[in-house]
Amino acid sequence: MEPFTSDQASEYISLSQEVFAPIYPPLAYGIMRRTKFETRHPIVADLGGGAGLLLSEFVSLGASCGILIDQNINMAFFAKKKWEKEIPGASLYALLGNSEALPLANESVDLVVSRNSMHLWANIQMAWKNVWRILKPAGAAFIGRGYGPDLDEKTRSEVKKRRKIWNTNRCEEKEVEQPSPAPETIAQMVEEIGFQTVEIVPDAKAYWIMAIK
Ligand SMILES: C[S@@+](CC[C@H](N)C(=O)[O-])C[C@H]1O[C@@H](n2cnc3c(N)ncnc32)[C@H](O)[C@@H]1O
């Protein structure tokens, strides 16, 4: 898989701010609730965290620390600058790195999240092995694609409408999106790595994998 180019990065930064912004707060809240971390101040890592809009929501909800890892320097730099300007002093860190070789110590993180990135990873199995490695015992991962399984229908259809307008205004030809691997394939792989419970969480046409170590 080709890494994000700097043009794709600036396009996605605008897209996440102008179109996707409303999906991140309910997604973060839903993940905290589903993984039972909402009152436990977890250390959260976001793989392929992009512009950082999802990760900062976890800190707003009580996470003790957020670490964004992205292989694209424009993304990681944008997130760092945005946080410094808008929420100075927040426990948020942006690292340049790869999901397949995470720059974090063994058993150092409570919750690993990732939205709309796994389908771009060159070696998904290697990345999940890394997720296992950095998670503390009983830590959780919530990784997948979509607007979020807990998004209300009104917001979902507004975001879909804005996305359509965005596509019409920006591209003469609609870019073909990379498909996701089958959820059952990923779930089985995650089980084989050793996660205790693995659940496929549907999200409209997409899905998430929730796994507890
Ligand atoms: C479509 S964007 C999604 C960004 C963000 N998660 C969001 O939902 O707004 C995908 C991101 O994954 C990153 N990415 C792709 N492959 C990666 C990998 N192997 N390791 C780390 N980041 C990766 C890209 O650089 C990009 O920032």
The ligand as a MOL file (V3000), in Angstrom:
LIG
                    3D

  0  0  0     0  0            999 V3000
M  V30 BEGIN CTAB
M  V30 COUNTS 27 29 0 0 0
M  V30 BEGIN ATOM
M  V30 1 C -7.9680 8.2150 5.9590 0
M  V30 2 S -6.8140 8.8730 7.1170 0 CHG=1
M  V30 3 C -7.7290 8.7670 8.6470 0
M  V30 4 C -7.2330 9.7270 9.6740 0
M  V30 5 C -7.9320 9.6810 11.0210 0
M  V30 6 N -7.8160 8.3910 11.6570 0
M  V30 7 C -9.3730 10.0840 10.9270 0
M  V30 8 O -10.2430 9.2270 11.0410 0
M  V30 9 O -9.6350 11.2690 10.7410 0 CHG=-1
M  V30 10 C -5.6720 7.5140 7.2510 0
M  V30 11 C -4.4450 7.8200 8.0580 0
M  V30 12 O -3.7120 6.6250 8.3030 0
M  V30 13 C -2.3260 6.9060 8.1550 0
M  V30 14 N -1.6340 5.6360 7.8720 0
M  V30 15 C -1.7680 4.8390 6.7800 0
M  V30 16 N -1.0120 3.7380 6.9010 0
M  V30 17 C -0.3810 3.8210 8.1000 0
M  V30 18 C 0.5180 2.9790 8.8060 0
M  V30 19 N 0.9220 1.8170 8.2960 0
M  V30 20 N 0.9660 3.3850 10.0090 0
M  V30 21 C 0.5720 4.5740 10.5350 0
M  V30 22 N -0.2840 5.4110 9.9080 0
M  V30 23 C -0.7690 5.0410 8.7160 0
M  V30 24 C -2.2730 7.9280 7.0320 0
M  V30 25 O -1.0670 8.6440 7.0010 0
M  V30 26 C -3.4810 8.7880 7.3690 0
M  V30 27 O -3.1640 9.8300 8.2630 0
M  V30 END ATOM
M  V30 BEGIN BOND
M  V30 1 1 1 2
M  V30 2 1 2 3
M  V30 3 1 2 10
M  V30 4 1 3 4
M  V30 5 1 4 5
M  V30 6 1 5 6
M  V30 7 1 5 7
M  V30 8 2 7 8
M  V30 9 1 7 9
M  V30 10 1 10 11
M  V30 11 1 11 12
M  V30 12 1 11 26
M  V30 13 1 12 13
M  V30 14 1 13 14
M  V30 15 1 13 24
M  V30 16 1 14 15
M  V30 17 1 14 23
M  V30 18 2 15 16
M  V30 19 1 16 17
M  V30 20 1 17 18
M  V30 21 2 17 23
M  V30 22 1 18 19
M  V30 23 2 18 20
M  V30 24 1 20 21
M  V30 25 2 21 22
M  V30 26 1 22 23
M  V30 27 1 24 25
M  V30 28 1 24 26
M  V30 29 1 26 27
M  V30 END BOND
M  V30 END CTAB
M  END
